[in-house]
Amino acid sequence: MTEINVLVSGASIAGPALAHWLHRRGANVTVVEQAPGLRPGGQAVDARGVAKEVIRRMGLDATVRAACTNTQGAYSVDADGNVLETYRAEDDGGDGYVSEIEILRGDLAQILYDDTSPHAEYLFGDRIAGLTQDEDGVDVVLASGVRRRFDLVIGADGLHSALREMVFGPREEFVRHLGLVLAFFTVPNEFGLDGWMYDHQEAGRWAGLRPVPDPSRAIAMLSFPAADFAIDHRDVAAQKQLLHEQMTGFGWETPRILAHVDDSPDFYLDQVAQVVMEDWSRGRVGLLGDAAFSASPMSGAGTGLALVGAYLLAGELAAAGWDAEAGFAAYRERMRDYVDANQEIGRMHVDMLTGSDPAPEDLDMEAMTALVERAVNGPELPEYP
């Protein structure tokens, strides 16, 4: 092939990051996004270990660091606000509980879009409505009626990936609910936050506040255990009602946080879930990021998996001469251990919050250290030509 045309579904983190590397490897990239534009704000996301190296290789290290939340650390507190534990951003070389690179999801998405929009085609307010693939390519029909043919199609459209369901099967086959529900949303900073995050947990429930670059605002985070979760991820009214029902009566600053739920501009609530798949490709269609291997927000690794996965997917496809079978297989081989380690940490964090984890004295600390090493430092990053 002399000219490669790739369609990427999803314009949050994984999709634009992949667009960057596909362009660097010589492909023509189109990114389709169902939303009418980039979604601002959102939760704070972290980059640790190998993910920081990917950002450096993208040439975006200075830009990303300039947009960070600059959170100095975190305090775990009791119901009266007394500090129980202190974590600092410089702990563990900047890869600890609070990462040295912490940035709002929307700000990182904007940086990646600004970086890639000059050379990638973005189609907002549209989505893949159908596709048919053969040995030589993929015929795609968009909801707008546009019909185009691509050499490869990549789904980077998140936990609720429509492309994954279209090509691989129903979400129930791959999405594993971990027994926890998480909500976060922007609130006025009436809590006196000054560069530090606070959190309080008790009996499986958790409440937290974290600072953002705008000192007049803060991000509130609430979670509670739930054996199942049947509310549609688009039914915001039902989600808010559920949050009130589950968190009313919880201590610390929770009542003041809940007072802002109904007027929050960016309310988000969803199950804490992982995507578990044996394979992330089928023919000429592949998956990336949460669509392929969500480790859940409790892993703290969603952004790292997206960035590292984008680097390796583009690199391995190009190294294989854009042979889909060989490129996808090599990508899977390089990513698998990194994914498994972060998914294990995500499950352990949920178990810790819900009280089902083993007592600290029963943990194998040597094995735990090795697990964290795999999860943070991840796979080797080849120097692709």
Buried (B, 14 or more C-beta within 10 A) or exposed (E): EEEBBBBBBBBBBBBBBBBBBBBBBEBBBBBBBBEEEBBBBBBBBBBBBBBBBBBEBBEBBEBBBEBBBBBBBBBBBEEEEEEEEEBBBEBBEBBBBBBBBBBBBBBBBBBBBEBBBEEBBBBEEBBBBEBEBEEEBBBBBBEEEEEBBBBBBBBBBBBBBBBBBBBBEEBEEBBBBBBBBBBBBBBEBEBEBEEBBBBBBEEBBBBBBBBBEEEEBBBBBBBBBBEEBEBEBEEBEEBBEBBEEBBEEBBBBBEBBBEBBEEBEBBBBBBBBBBBBEEBBBBBBBBBBBBBBBBBBBBBBBBBBBBBBBBBBBBBBBBBEBBBEBBBBBBBEBBEEBBBBBBBBBBBBBBBBBEEBEEEEEEEEEEEEEBBEBBBBBBEBEEBE
